[in-house]
Amino acid sequence: MASGCIVDTCPVCDDLVWEDEWRIFDNIIMHSRCTSDYLKRRHGMNESQFLKLCGAQELRQAISDTRLNLKDSMDFYTRKLKGLENELTRIETEGKA
């Protein structure tokens, strides 16, 4: 629920923007809820195009996150494998002595 002072008028819905419901996007103060409508209007997209674009961005982020997790996992298992190999070498070397 809006409270506090009025920050501006939203260029998307023409309603007042209150201090607890705004964001700045492209140097324009608007409601947080109006950002997607602003983007659709600005780029001349319909709803399905916008959803497709958002879906593609979410997939790009998921791919990036998965690559990072894979790298972290590979680094972890590489260190773990190296530690086990070192332990085996130590045990085998002590057994020969």
N, C-alpha and C positions, 0 to 999 in steps of 0.2 A: 504494500500500500504506500502510495506517495506521501512524503512528509518533508518538512523543511522548506527550503527556498526554491524558487523557480530558477533554473539554470538557463533555459532557452526555449525556443519553440522547435519541435522536431520537423525537419524539412520533408520527412517521409509521410507522417500521419497528421501533421499540423496541430498536434496536441502539445500542451505544455510539457516540458521535460523538467522533472523535479530532481533535486540533488541526489536522491538515492536510486535513480533508475536510468542514468545516462552513461554514455561512452563517447569517446572521440574516435571517429573513423574518417580517414581522408581529411583530417583537420575540420571536421564538421561534428557538432554536438548533436546527438540523436539518442533515442531510446535504444537500449540494448536489444530489445525485441524487434526493432525496425531495421537492423543491420542487413539481414538477408533480403528484405524487400528493396532496400537501397541498392544493394549489389545487383539484383535482378534488373532494376530500372536503369541503372548506370550502364550496364553492359547489354541491355536489350535481350535478356534471357527470359524464357518462360519457366514455369515451375519444374518441368522434367529436365530441362537443360541445367538448371541450377542444381537439382538433386544429383544429376550425373556428375557435374563438376565437383560438388562436395564429396560425393562417393569416391571419385578418383583421388582427391586430396587425402581422404581418410585412408585409402588403400596405399598411397605413397608413404604416408606416415607409418602405417602398419609394417610395410616392407622395410623401411628404414629402422624401425624399432627391432624387428626380427633379425636384421643383419647385425645390429649392435649386440643383441642378446646372444646370437650365434658366435660372434667374435669373443665376447666375454666368456662364454661356455668353453670355447676352444682353448682360450688362454688358461682357464682353470684346469681343464683336463690335460693340457700339455704340461703344466706345472706338476699336476698330480702324477702323471706318468713318469716324468723325469725324477720325481722324488722316490717313486717305487723302484725305478731302475737303479737309482743310487743306493737304496736300501738293499736291493738284491746283490749289487756289486760288493757292498760292504760285508754282507753275510758270507758270500762266496769267498771273498778275500780272507776273512777271518778263519774260515774253515780250512784253507790251504796252509795257514801259518802254523 
